[in-house]
Amino acid sequence: MARVAVDYQDHIARVTLTRGDKMNALDDAMVDAILAAGEEVAASDARAVVLSGEGKSFCAGLDMASFAKMGQMSDIESWLMERTHHDANKMQEVAMIWRRLPMPVIAAIRGAAFGGGLQLALGADIRIAARDAKFAVMEMKWGLVPDMGGMALLPGLVRSDVLRLLTYTATPIGAEQAEGWGLVTELAEDPMARALEIATHIAGQSPAAIRAAKRLIEVAESAGQAEVLLAESRLQAGVIGKPEQMEVVMAQMQGRKPVFK
């Protein structure tokens, strides 16, 4: 059974988790489908991505069968420790693959984004949530720690005390609190419509400049001053005076939308 659908329209890739009857909970097939979708989109000419879940929830985290299966693994330590995807293991790549994509990713969130589902959403550049959405770092409920990229991504979004409260208690929070704490970018009555609006705006910008900006932000969030300044110069040199940038300038001067090949 298909777990993820990928559709393209107007240079926007719409990636939808399609296990709505199970709150888009993560099983082996869903994990494989998410990674396959990310790899497909990475190789496409999409300029922006909208990531969502069908039905009432974005993603409720690992399903119970997956928990049981992990408990029966003979060498779970090796499975966790093996770096199969760049600097990540397979489960961590569920979130990190979206951060690795060269184009921006906007998550449209309804209902539950719990555990692995929250970490999946954290892989997006931008998170738009419905006002009734719920978020939780759920792993402590099962005697576990976040292990799907959350600790690589959360410290850049929330204060240390908030991170600790969410992690230690596993208590779900509402969308307004999530926005106030930095987990959510923006609230919307219709998160999909708003996500598509943002994606459409991004898709109208210079694709080369947008991709360079995403790379630059990644450096800026993790590197020292000298490396960031060098990255600014290097990435600017890759776009300035090039055909796309010149088209942007001409379009601005002529009062029209730029056209990119």
C-alpha positions as a LaTeX table, in Angstrom:
\begin{tabular}{lrrr}
\hline
Residue & $x$ (\AA) & $y$ (\AA) & $z$ (\AA) \\
\hline
Met1 & 0.00 & 0.00 & 0.00 \\
Ala2 & 1.33 & 3.43 & $-0.93$ \\
Arg3 & 2.45 & 5.52 & 2.02 \\
Val4 & 3.50 & 8.80 & 0.36 \\
Ala5 & 2.26 & 10.63 & $-2.72$ \\
Val6 & 4.38 & 13.13 & $-4.66$ \\
Asp7 & 2.77 & 15.53 & $-7.13$ \\
Tyr8 & 4.26 & 18.43 & $-9.06$ \\
Gln9 & 2.52 & 21.59 & $-10.19$ \\
Asp10 & 3.87 & 25.04 & $-11.02$ \\
His11 & 7.37 & 24.07 & $-9.83$ \\
Ile12 & 6.03 & 23.01 & $-6.42$ \\
Ala13 & 6.39 & 19.44 & $-5.17$ \\
Arg14 & 3.51 & 18.39 & $-2.93$ \\
Val15 & 4.58 & 15.49 & $-0.69$ \\
Thr16 & 1.68 & 13.92 & 1.20 \\
Leu17 & 1.77 & 11.15 & 3.79 \\
Thr18 & $-1.12$ & 8.88 & 2.80 \\
Arg19 & $-1.75$ & 6.73 & 5.85 \\
Gly20 & $-4.50$ & 8.97 & 7.12 \\
Asp21 & $-6.51$ & 6.13 & 8.68 \\
Lys22 & $-3.55$ & 5.54 & 11.04 \\
Met23 & $-2.83$ & 9.25 & 11.69 \\
Asn24 & 0.08 & 8.82 & 9.24 \\
Ala25 & 1.98 & 6.84 & 11.89 \\
Leu26 & 5.45 & 5.69 & 10.90 \\
Asp27 & 6.02 & 2.04 & 10.03 \\
Asp28 & 8.79 & 0.51 & 7.93 \\
Ala29 & 6.91 & 1.13 & 4.70 \\
Met30 & 6.22 & 4.76 & 5.63 \\
Val31 & 9.87 & 5.38 & 6.51 \\
Asp32 & 11.02 & 3.89 & 3.20 \\
Ala33 & 8.41 & 5.90 & 1.28 \\
Ile34 & 9.39 & 9.17 & 2.98 \\
Leu35 & 13.05 & 8.63 & 2.12 \\
Ala36 & 12.18 & 7.67 & $-1.46$ \\
Ala37 & 10.02 & 10.78 & $-1.81$ \\
Gly38 & 12.81 & 12.99 & $-0.52$ \\
Glu39 & 15.30 & 11.47 & $-2.93$ \\
Glu40 & 12.88 & 11.91 & $-5.83$ \\
Val41 & 12.22 & 15.56 & $-5.01$ \\
Ala42 & 15.94 & 16.25 & $-4.53$ \\
Ala43 & 16.55 & 15.13 & $-8.13$ \\
Ser44 & 13.61 & 17.12 & $-9.53$ \\
Asp45 & 13.47 & 20.70 & $-10.75$ \\
Ala46 & 10.99 & 21.69 & $-8.05$ \\
Arg47 & 11.62 & 25.12 & $-6.57$ \\
Ala48 & 9.69 & 24.56 & $-3.32$ \\
Val49 & 8.13 & 21.66 & $-1.42$ \\
Val50 & 4.95 & 21.41 & 0.64 \\
Leu51 & 4.97 & 18.50 & 3.10 \\
Ser52 & 1.70 & 17.38 & 4.70 \\
Gly53 & $-0.32$ & 14.44 & 5.95 \\
Glu54 & $-3.71$ & 13.35 & 4.68 \\
Gly55 & $-6.65$ & 13.17 & 7.05 \\
Lys56 & $-6.84$ & 14.73 & 10.49 \\
Ser57 & $-3.18$ & 14.52 & 11.56 \\
Phe58 & 0.23 & 15.35 & 10.18 \\
Cys59 & 2.01 & 12.36 & 11.73 \\
Ala60 & 1.48 & 10.71 & 15.12 \\
Gly61 & 4.98 & 9.19 & 15.32 \\
Leu62 & 5.99 & 5.53 & 15.32 \\
Asp63 & 3.14 & 3.03 & 15.32 \\
Met64 & 2.92 & 0.38 & 18.03 \\
Ala65 & 3.93 & $-2.44$ & 15.70 \\
Ser66 & 7.19 & $-0.65$ & 14.98 \\
Phe67 & 7.91 & $-0.32$ & 18.69 \\
Ala68 & 7.32 & $-4.05$ & 19.12 \\
Lys69 & 9.54 & $-4.89$ & 16.15 \\
Met70 & 12.41 & $-2.79$ & 17.48 \\
Gly71 & 12.15 & $-4.54$ & 20.81 \\
Gln72 & 12.71 & $-7.88$ & 19.06 \\
Met73 & 15.81 & $-6.82$ & 17.10 \\
Ser74 & 18.90 & $-8.87$ & 17.98 \\
Asp75 & 21.41 & $-6.04$ & 17.44 \\
Ile76 & 19.55 & $-2.77$ & 17.82 \\
Glu77 & 22.72 & $-0.92$ & 18.82 \\
Ser78 & 24.39 & $-1.58$ & 15.47 \\
Trp79 & 21.19 & $-0.61$ & 13.65 \\
Leu80 & 21.11 & 2.72 & 15.48 \\
Met81 & 24.82 & 3.47 & 15.27 \\
Glu82 & 25.37 & 2.75 & 11.58 \\
Arg83 & 25.57 & 5.96 & 9.54 \\
Thr84 & 23.65 & 4.90 & 6.44 \\
His85 & 22.66 & 8.37 & 5.18 \\
His86 & 25.48 & 10.93 & 5.31 \\
Asp87 & 25.85 & 11.68 & 9.05 \\
Ala88 & 22.55 & 10.03 & 10.01 \\
Asn89 & 21.02 & 6.61 & 10.44 \\
Lys90 & 17.92 & 5.60 & 8.51 \\
Met91 & 15.42 & 6.83 & 11.10 \\
Gln92 & 17.17 & 10.17 & 11.55 \\
Glu93 & 17.12 & 10.69 & 7.79 \\
Val94 & 13.30 & 10.80 & 7.89 \\
Ala95 & 13.69 & 14.35 & 9.19 \\
Met96 & 17.13 & 15.28 & 7.92 \\
Ile97 & 16.45 & 14.50 & 4.26 \\
Trp98 & 14.13 & 17.52 & 4.08 \\
Arg99 & 16.78 & 19.76 & 5.61 \\
Arg100 & 19.25 & 18.40 & 3.03 \\
Leu101 & 17.00 & 19.19 & 0.04 \\
Pro102 & 18.39 & 22.07 & $-2.03$ \\
Met103 & 14.99 & 23.81 & $-2.17$ \\
Pro104 & 12.89 & 25.16 & 0.74 \\
Val105 & 10.35 & 22.86 & 2.41 \\
Ile106 & 7.14 & 24.11 & 4.03 \\
Ala107 & 5.26 & 21.76 & 6.37 \\
Ala108 & 1.47 & 22.16 & 6.58 \\
Ile109 & 0.40 & 20.70 & 9.91 \\
Arg110 & $-2.99$ & 19.61 & 11.18 \\
Gly111 & $-3.81$ & 17.49 & 14.20 \\
Ala112 & $-0.99$ & 15.57 & 15.84 \\
Ala113 & 2.72 & 16.04 & 15.22 \\
Phe114 & 4.06 & 13.72 & 17.90 \\
Gly115 & 7.45 & 12.08 & 18.41 \\
Gly116 & 8.88 & 11.11 & 15.05 \\
Gly117 & 6.11 & 13.14 & 13.41 \\
Leu118 & 7.27 & 16.30 & 15.16 \\
Gln119 & 10.86 & 15.57 & 14.18 \\
Leu120 & 9.75 & 15.07 & 10.57 \\
Ala121 & 8.12 & 18.51 & 10.67 \\
Leu122 & 11.30 & 20.00 & 12.16 \\
Gly123 & 13.14 & 18.97 & 9.00 \\
Ala124 & 11.13 & 21.56 & 7.08 \\
Asp125 & 12.38 & 25.12 & 6.67 \\
Ile126 & 9.00 & 26.57 & 7.64 \\
Arg127 & 6.06 & 25.12 & 9.63 \\
Ile128 & 2.50 & 26.35 & 9.17 \\
Ala129 & 0.05 & 24.91 & 11.70 \\
Ala130 & $-3.69$ & 24.83 & 12.18 \\
Arg131 & $-4.86$ & 26.37 & 15.43 \\
Asp132 & $-6.02$ & 22.98 & 16.72 \\
Ala133 & $-2.70$ & 21.22 & 15.99 \\
Lys134 & $-0.86$ & 19.47 & 18.83 \\
Phe135 & 2.88 & 18.93 & 19.24 \\
Ala136 & 4.87 & 16.67 & 21.54 \\
Val137 & 8.40 & 15.39 & 22.03 \\
Met138 & 6.78 & 12.08 & 22.89 \\
Glu139 & 9.69 & 9.68 & 23.36 \\
Met140 & 9.94 & 9.94 & 27.17 \\
Lys141 & 6.42 & 8.48 & 27.39 \\
Trp142 & 7.98 & 5.20 & 26.20 \\
Gly143 & 11.19 & 5.49 & 28.21 \\
Leu144 & 13.19 & 6.73 & 25.22 \\
Val145 & 15.01 & 9.85 & 24.06 \\
Pro146 & 14.38 & 11.74 & 20.81 \\
Asp147 & 16.44 & 9.96 & 18.14 \\
Met148 & 15.09 & 11.03 & 14.74 \\
Gly149 & 17.04 & 14.25 & 14.33 \\
Gly150 & 15.18 & 16.22 & 16.98 \\
Met151 & 18.27 & 17.07 & 19.00 \\
Ala152 & 20.05 & 18.31 & 15.89 \\
Leu153 & 17.15 & 20.62 & 15.05 \\
Leu154 & 15.33 & 21.65 & 18.24 \\
Pro155 & 18.19 & 23.61 & 19.87 \\
Gly156 & 18.10 & 26.03 & 16.95 \\
Leu157 & 14.40 & 26.71 & 17.48 \\
Val158 & 13.64 & 26.77 & 21.21 \\
Arg159 & 15.28 & 27.89 & 24.44 \\
Ser160 & 17.14 & 25.31 & 26.50 \\
Asp161 & 14.54 & 25.32 & 29.29 \\
Val162 & 11.72 & 24.79 & 26.79 \\
Leu163 & 13.64 & 21.96 & 25.12 \\
Arg164 & 14.14 & 20.30 & 28.49 \\
Leu165 & 10.51 & 20.71 & 29.54 \\
Leu166 & 9.23 & 19.23 & 26.27 \\
Thr167 & 11.72 & 16.34 & 26.41 \\
Tyr168 & 11.42 & 15.47 & 30.10 \\
Thr169 & 7.60 & 15.58 & 30.31 \\
Ala170 & 6.45 & 14.39 & 26.84 \\
Thr171 & 3.43 & 16.66 & 27.37 \\
Pro172 & 1.56 & 17.73 & 24.21 \\
Ile173 & 1.23 & 21.46 & 23.67 \\
Gly174 & $-1.19$ & 23.45 & 21.53 \\
Ala175 & $-0.36$ & 25.34 & 18.38 \\
Glu176 & $-0.36$ & 28.78 & 20.00 \\
Gln177 & 2.15 & 27.65 & 22.62 \\
Ala178 & 4.21 & 25.95 & 19.90 \\
Glu179 & 4.31 & 29.18 & 17.93 \\
Gly180 & 5.29 & 31.17 & 21.02 \\
Trp181 & 8.12 & 28.77 & 21.78 \\
Gly182 & 9.42 & 28.69 & 18.20 \\
Leu183 & 8.33 & 25.22 & 17.06 \\
Val184 & 5.83 & 26.73 & 14.62 \\
Thr185 & 6.49 & 29.55 & 12.18 \\
Glu186 & 2.91 & 30.71 & 11.72 \\
Leu187 & $-0.69$ & 29.71 & 12.50 \\
Ala188 & $-3.34$ & 29.57 & 9.76 \\
Glu189 & $-6.99$ & 28.62 & 9.48 \\
Asp190 & $-6.01$ & 26.62 & 6.39 \\
Pro191 & $-2.35$ & 25.58 & 6.73 \\
Met192 & $-2.25$ & 23.90 & 3.32 \\
Ala193 & $-3.50$ & 27.01 & 1.54 \\
Arg194 & $-1.01$ & 29.17 & 3.39 \\
Ala195 & 1.85 & 26.74 & 2.75 \\
Leu196 & 1.04 & 26.72 & $-0.97$ \\
Glu197 & 0.90 & 30.52 & $-0.95$ \\
Ile198 & 4.40 & 30.68 & 0.52 \\
Ala199 & 5.66 & 27.97 & $-1.83$ \\
Thr200 & 4.25 & 29.82 & $-4.83$ \\
His201 & 6.01 & 33.01 & $-3.75$ \\
Ile202 & 9.30 & 31.14 & $-3.32$ \\
Ala203 & 8.86 & 29.39 & $-6.68$ \\
Gly204 & 8.67 & 32.81 & $-8.32$ \\
Gln205 & 12.12 & 33.80 & $-7.07$ \\
Ser206 & 15.43 & 32.97 & $-8.74$ \\
Pro207 & 15.88 & 29.20 & $-8.23$ \\
Ala208 & 19.66 & 29.58 & $-8.06$ \\
Ala209 & 19.45 & 32.35 & $-5.46$ \\
Ile210 & 16.92 & 30.43 & $-3.35$ \\
Arg211 & 19.10 & 27.32 & $-3.31$ \\
Ala212 & 22.17 & 29.40 & $-2.49$ \\
Ala213 & 20.26 & 31.11 & 0.33 \\
Lys214 & 19.29 & 27.75 & 1.85 \\
Arg215 & 22.92 & 26.61 & 1.76 \\
Leu216 & 24.05 & 29.90 & 3.28 \\
Ile217 & 21.52 & 29.71 & 6.12 \\
Glu218 & 22.70 & 26.19 & 6.95 \\
Val219 & 26.26 & 27.49 & 7.26 \\
Ala220 & 25.18 & 30.58 & 9.22 \\
Glu221 & 23.34 & 28.46 & 11.78 \\
Ser222 & 26.27 & 26.21 & 12.58 \\
Ala223 & 29.61 & 27.76 & 11.65 \\
Gly224 & 31.89 & 30.42 & 13.08 \\
Gln225 & 32.05 & 34.01 & 11.86 \\
Ala226 & 34.94 & 33.56 & 9.45 \\
Glu227 & 33.33 & 30.57 & 7.74 \\
Val228 & 29.98 & 32.37 & 7.46 \\
Leu229 & 31.57 & 35.46 & 5.92 \\
Leu230 & 33.45 & 33.29 & 3.44 \\
Ala231 & 30.25 & 31.40 & 2.57 \\
Glu232 & 28.44 & 34.69 & 1.94 \\
Ser233 & 31.10 & 35.71 & $-0.54$ \\
Arg234 & 31.37 & 32.31 & $-2.23$ \\
Leu235 & 27.63 & 31.84 & $-2.68$ \\
Gln236 & 27.10 & 35.43 & $-3.84$ \\
Ala237 & 29.82 & 34.96 & $-6.45$ \\
Gly238 & 27.86 & 31.98 & $-7.75$ \\
Val239 & 24.74 & 34.03 & $-8.52$ \\
Ile240 & 25.73 & 37.66 & $-9.08$ \\
Gly241 & 25.79 & 38.69 & $-12.71$ \\
Lys242 & 24.51 & 35.30 & $-13.86$ \\
Pro243 & 21.53 & 35.02 & $-16.26$ \\
Glu244 & 18.96 & 34.39 & $-13.52$ \\
Gln245 & 20.09 & 37.36 & $-11.48$ \\
Met246 & 20.11 & 39.61 & $-14.53$ \\
Glu247 & 16.58 & 38.45 & $-15.37$ \\
Val248 & 15.48 & 39.44 & $-11.86$ \\
Val249 & 16.98 & 42.92 & $-12.33$ \\
Met250 & 15.35 & 43.38 & $-15.75$ \\
Ala251 & 11.98 & 42.19 & $-14.45$ \\
Gln252 & 12.15 & 44.66 & $-11.57$ \\
Met253 & 13.00 & 47.51 & $-13.94$ \\
Gln254 & 10.23 & 46.54 & $-16.37$ \\
Gly255 & 7.58 & 45.97 & $-13.71$ \\
Arg256 & 6.94 & 42.33 & $-14.58$ \\
Lys257 & 7.46 & 38.90 & $-13.09$ \\
Pro258 & 10.79 & 37.27 & $-13.88$ \\
Val259 & 10.85 & 34.24 & $-16.16$ \\
Phe260 & 13.32 & 31.46 & $-15.44$ \\
Lys261 & 14.21 & 28.59 & $-17.75$ \\
\hline
\end{tabular}
